[in-house]
Amino acid sequence: MKIPTRQFSKKPLASAVMCSILGLSPAAFAATVDSVNEDNLSVPPVEGKTLVYTDTEGTASFGWIDPVNDFGNVGLGIAVYNEPFTAQNTYDFAGCIMAQPDRQLQAAPNNLNCQAPPDSGKRFKLKTTETNAPIDLVLDVSADDSDKLYRVIGKFSNLTDGTNSVDGDLNAFRFETGFGVGNAFTPSSADDGLSFGFADATTKLTIGDLGKSPGGLFGGSKVEGLPFFSTTVSAFVESVATSLDQDTTETDGAMPAPYANLFGDWRTLSAVPTGWFIDHDGNPANDSILLAWDNGTADTVEESGWQTFKKVFSPIVLVDTNGDDTPDTLADRWDPNSINFDPALAVDVLPLVDTLGEEDPDNNVPDAISLEQSTAAALYDGTFNVLIDGKAVTIDLFDQWVNKPVTVIDSTNSSLYATWFPDEGEDGLYQLASDSSWITLDEMNSLINNNADLERVAGYVQGPVEDLANVNINTTISVADTSSWPTCTSDGVDTNCTFTLRVTGLNDVVDVPEIPITPVEEEPTDPEVTASSSGGGTIFGCSAGAPGSPFDPVLPGMVLMALGGLWARKRLSNT
């Protein structure tokens, strides 16, 4: 695959070692992570993607970041926020690395970036396009005098090639800390001031599972509500081999059972099952509700290959509705098919979620719901209700879904105005009934906003169950003494550095791809520049930069100052 040429000025990552020039190097014993380094990113995005390149020349890419946040704003798709906060009433963080939710104006003291509420778009969205291929995220750092701990909050998606030897499947992922990118990447070493955070001497610190499938599918969560496939969290576990490694964190290669029992290994997006969804408000811009999925044998809507899970609300389990740790209300008050259904209570499913996997990992309280697998045709008989936004929504007879797409009608005479086709164009299109022409979702929204007679009508849509390709990832990074880092430069006052968080999606049966070699461009030779002052040489035994790096113009002045100081001291000693 041809990689688009990066669209930004070529500015190399800092590659000079921090050194002492005749005793004048400033002291630096810790660090602050300032920002995401853009040197190996496509800025602006290329075809809607912040590509992460294997070098600073834009030679190749093994993945990208979604640059559009949940508010529709375009940026890098990832940002650093230095907002101190305490997690789990124990761990003090200096800030976080996350998506860019554009809450800067509401930052400290409210800290609404790192501690933004659920469903606020906190996770940066990183996509891997090649199995076993590293994606290098580089962070800018300034040296100072205080150790700091940062939380990393992201989502890692499998977009690898579905035609490879394993059909694009992954089964693990790896985090590494180090310096540089691509072939120039150097792993961090023990006690060099860069590491993953530890809760204690034997336990790596993560706030939440190291990695897990989204809660709206497995385990439930406060963000995504009740689960569809399993009440048990589909959580990845770190390998014993890296559990004590300061600089490498790798999952154990075993897919979590709730996911594996249904789908095997971690599916690439092009190979996730097709699902039937209900677009309950008739607005394709909002998330639709998953009703059933194709287990691989469904050729028509009548086939038993279309599977679903019925939520069974317990008539005997009490849940806590007011947060006083005292169960007080029976779970069947949320059951849209029960005579005890209470819409006023059912609008908030968090009391039920609190009894399930993610919110009750030690299973201290009985589950408020259970799941029973069924064929879609058997469950959806035209009378069965599904709980959606506190309402009991009656689902049409299963074999009628194909005839009831999402539409827009003219409410003055109930005539069809337009029909939604999710597979048309890149993101779906509406077809107008009047002349069969096509318009985009944004255009339709504009028409509806300016015409009170146009009305959205709920309907059923087919599409990939995209979240089966996604894993929520959590880790922490500790930055401390930078004095041995190979990526620091100093002007004699301030020291600036970079480090790399390398993320890799894994499958051991697939060969590790070669990282393309950066093309070498010959630099024009200036005959007046001597070898001793080039970026590849040394000055008085102190490394001025990696081979080929630009010479720091500050260094000659620093050297002359140092020599002047030595001459003055010599004169004084001889007087």
C-alpha positions, 0 to 999 in steps of 0.5 A: 500500500502506498503511503501518502507523503506527510504534509508538514515541514520536516523537523527532526526529533531531538536526537542529541544527547544531553552532555556536560560542556566543561561543567556547565550542564544544568541539573535535571532530575525529573520531567514534565510531559508537555505535548504530543510531538508532531514530527512523525505525524501527518499534520494536517490529517491525510484523508481524515487520518493523523497517520503515524509514520515510521520515521520523521520523513513520512516513509511508511505508516503502520497505523493512525489516530482519528483526528476528529473528537466527539464534538466534531472538531479536527486536531491531532486526535491526542493531547497531553493535559497537565491537570493534577488529580487523584485516582482511586483515592490513592494515586496522584497523577500530574496529568493524562494523555488522552483525546482532545475533548476541547475542554481547555476553558473548563480546566483546572481547578475543575480538571474536566479533561483528565477527569471528564465525566463518562461518555465524554470522548476521553479516549484517543482512537488509535488504529493499527493497520499491520499485524506485529507492526509498531506504532510510535507515539512521541511525547515532548518533555521538559526537564525539571525537579519533580517526578510525575505520573501520567495516565494514558486513556485510549482505544486501540482498534484492529484495522489489519489486513483481513486477507492475511494468514490469520484473517486479520486476527490479533490476540494481544497487544504490547506497550513499550517505552523508549526513545526515537521512532521506527528503526531508530527506536531504542528501548528504555532501560531499567532505572533510566527515569522512564517507566510504566507506573507501579502501584507497589513493587510487584504490581503495575498501576492501571486505572481500570483493566489494562485492556478490555472490549467495550462495556456495551458489549461485555460486562456493562459500564457506566458509560455504555450501560447494560451489556449485550453479549455477556455480563462478564468483562472481556479483559486482557491480562498481562503476561507474567514475562513482563509483569515486573518489566519497567519498560514493557507491558504485553498481554498474555496472548490469550483472548478473554473468554467472553469474547473468544467463546463467541468470536475467537481471536480479536477480529479486524474491522473488515471481519467483524460480524454483521449486526441488525440495529434499531435506530430508535430515534430515526437519526443515523448520527446517533448510536443505534441499538444492537439487536442481533448478529450474524454468527456466520450462517445467516444467508437470509433474515429467516435463518437461525444464524441470526442470534441475540441475547435476551436480557432477563431482569431478576424478580428477586434481586434488590438494587441500590437506587440512591447510593446509600449501599442499601439495596432497595428496589427489585430489578424487574422494575426495569423490565420492559416486558414486566407488569412491574415496569417503572419508566421513571426508574428505568431511565437510569440503568446504573443501579443495575450496572453496579451489580455486573462485571465491570462495576462489581469485579469481585462479585460481591452482590448478585447480578441484577440481570442475566442473558439468555442466548436465542435466535432473533426470530424466536425472540422478536415476535412483534410483541417483545419490548426492549429497554431504550432510554427508559422506554419500553420499545416494541420491536417489530417481527424479525422478518419485517426488519428488512422492510422498515429502514430509517426514513423521513416523512412529510408529516402533513400527509405522512408521505415518504420524503427520503430513505436512509441507505447506510452502505451508500457513499462513505458514511451513508446517504439519504435517497429522496423519494421525489427524484431518487437523488442522493443527499448527505446526512448533514444536508438532511439534518439541515433540511429537517432543522429548517422545515418543521413538517419533516419528521424522522421515523425509526427503523432497522439497519444492518452494519458491522458490529464495529466495537468487536474490533475495538479494545479500551486500553489503560496504562500509566507512564512515570517520568523522572530523571532525564539525565541519561535520556538520549533525546535531550537538548539543552541551551544551558538553561532549559533541557527539552527531551522526547520519549516514545510510547510504542504500541503494537497489536500482536499475533505470534503466528504472523511474521514481524514486518520490516520497518522501511529504511528511511531514504537518504537525501544527500545534503549539499556540502558547504566547503567552509564547514569543517568536519570538526563543526559538523552535526556528526562530529564532536566538540571537545569530547562532548556529543553535539548531535546524532550523525546527520543532525543539525549543529546546535548554534548555541554550543560555540557560545557556550564553549567560548564562555567556558574557555573564558571562565577557565582563562580567568581562573588561570589568571587569578591562580597565577596572581 
